[in-house]
Amino acid sequence: MPTITFNDYSSVTKTTNSLTIIRPEVTKAYFAEAKIEEVEVENTSGVQENEIYTVISGDTLSKIANKKGTTVSAIIESDASLTDDNKGDLTVGQKITLPNTVATTEKKKKITFEKISKGTIGKDIYVVVETKRLNGYMMSLNIRQGVSKCVGELDENVMLKDDQDDYHTLLKTKIGGMCETDFVNKDDYVDHAIFKLAIDTNDTKRKEDWIKALEKETDKKTFLYILTDAHTINGQEKLNITYLGDTEEGEIRGEKVTNRWLDVDGQWFELKNGCKFPITPEQLLEIFPKSIKDRREEVSKAINSYSDEFEIHNLNRMSHFLGQIGTETGQLKDLKESYNYSAKNIYNTFLRKVLIEHPTIEDKFTFKYHDLIDGYNATLECEYSNPSTNSQKGYGHKRDVENPIEVTRVLLNGKYVASWDYTAFKELYTVKSSYTQSKTLFDYVYGCRMENGKKSTEDGSDYFGVGFIHLTGKNKYKALDKKWKELYPDDPKDFMGDDISLLKTNVDVAIKASMIIWTHVQNGTNMEADNGNNNATIKAVTKDVNGGDNGLEMRKGFTKKAFEVLS
């Protein structure tokens, strides 16, 4: 039978039946990002107050209880003058004491952690170590160079910056230390050791060497892994811990210790250089004061992840990029263009501003999109079935209405438009109701151009403005689809089908897609942006993005504000 001895009392022994040994465990270790949000927490104790209610004609205790959200029995309990015997004998004007529980709420912060597999030099991240039966003990952590030499020799500890901005290769923290914070869900982490850190160094020469080494690596990245240790810390040497890691490092009582994590192919943590021109949620708030906090955080994170890849990495390029996407999305909020055009909006956007030469009256003009107007019906077929020139590609549907309206044009804000404002127009004509507040509008005005089919194909509304650049037209969707597959063969997307929805709902995908359009489809936008933040350059960049000059003044405002904030 087993004999138990006691470390502090070596002369004391005890013979016992067979024992099941339950050892403390370190079960997981991983890199993570933290999400901190405010949540409303109800004070369940409530505050008990009394309300004096005056009985009115027709009242019964049951009716009063329904009105006040309580029960008859609760009313009887709260008012000493009421009993089960007299509860039906209410009189008008009688005063009744009612219970009234007032629920109170308060705002508290909640923290959650999401696993990540990649990061950059200098960026704050977390390492989460999950354990069993180790609460209150200390945990140590190293991050090590994996695979081959880069920011360190193979298996060498990498320099880290801790949450106090001090630099070490070894970090320590208390398991369950999160329970000493004010987070509403702190008890979820009673068995967790949580390290906030950055992979960084205060040695300028070493950092320069890291950056150079990463630039030479395939895909400009290296691989790291985690080493955890709770059994060699002073005072904890006798802990008989089971580690459930990937590979071994040392021994406990003759047993190999698997306390390396992510130290296997396919599991490594990828480290890259940080972006050359990072932006912050706080800067986005200054530029876009009506933007939403969560969206600012998502956008800044995505931009910082991909801006170097698409060479949007200096003041001019980033200012123009932000100015354009902020205008297209209404300060980063709307990743889908609205179908809801009123008759007035239709006139001002697609009639007044879009004039063509009158087909029969010399030196006169008419509306390009006559089918929008009651009494004028165009043949809704494409003029060119296989357009080859730019003029043919942008022509649109047939322009064969009878007796097209004669329009006088005037110069307004530097652009020729119809002389009628909407008030004058509607005294003479009416916009068809079938086009107002309807996607049908875009099936017509976007039909037969941008490689879209005719109105009946519904290409105009299928390949409609989405994402941060409000990608429009089948040709742009095709170009994005092709380039994405070329750049990311291991992460293919179908931007001609199901994955269009990601451009409306997934900020990370939508930002990356907008940068593909910016750099590869609108070939030359970065070089255009390098000409500065003057009005002429903003107009040229707007032409690349929008195809015209819609919202030009807003684009100027946001671009110049971005330049000011980011300078």
URLIN-V557373 format. One line per field, one symbol per residue. phi: phi as a letter, one per 30 degrees, with the letter a starting at -180 (. if undefined). A space follows every 10 residues. Layout:
phi = ???
This chain:
phi = .dccccedbd dcbbcbdecc dccdbccbba daccccbdbd cddddibdbc ccccdcejdb dddddddcib bdddddddcd dcbddcdccd bejdcbdcdb dcdcbbcbcb cbbcdbbaab eiddbbcccc bbibejdcbc bbcbdciaea dadeiddcdb cddciccacb cbaddidddc ccddceddcd cccbccabda bcceddddde dddddddeih bbbbbcccab ccdejcdddc ccccdcbcai bbhicdcccc bicbeicedc cbddddbdbb eddddddbdc dceddedddd dddddbddec hcbbeddddd dddddddeci iidccbdddd cdedddddcc cecccbdddb cdicbbddcd ddcejbbddd bddbdbdbce dddcdjdecb ddheddbccb dbhibdbddd dddddddcbb deddcdhbde eddddcdiah idddeddide ddccdbidch ebjedddddd eddddddbdd bdbcdcbede dddcbcdddd ddddddeecc ddejdddddd djcddddddd dddddciabd iedddddddd ddedddd
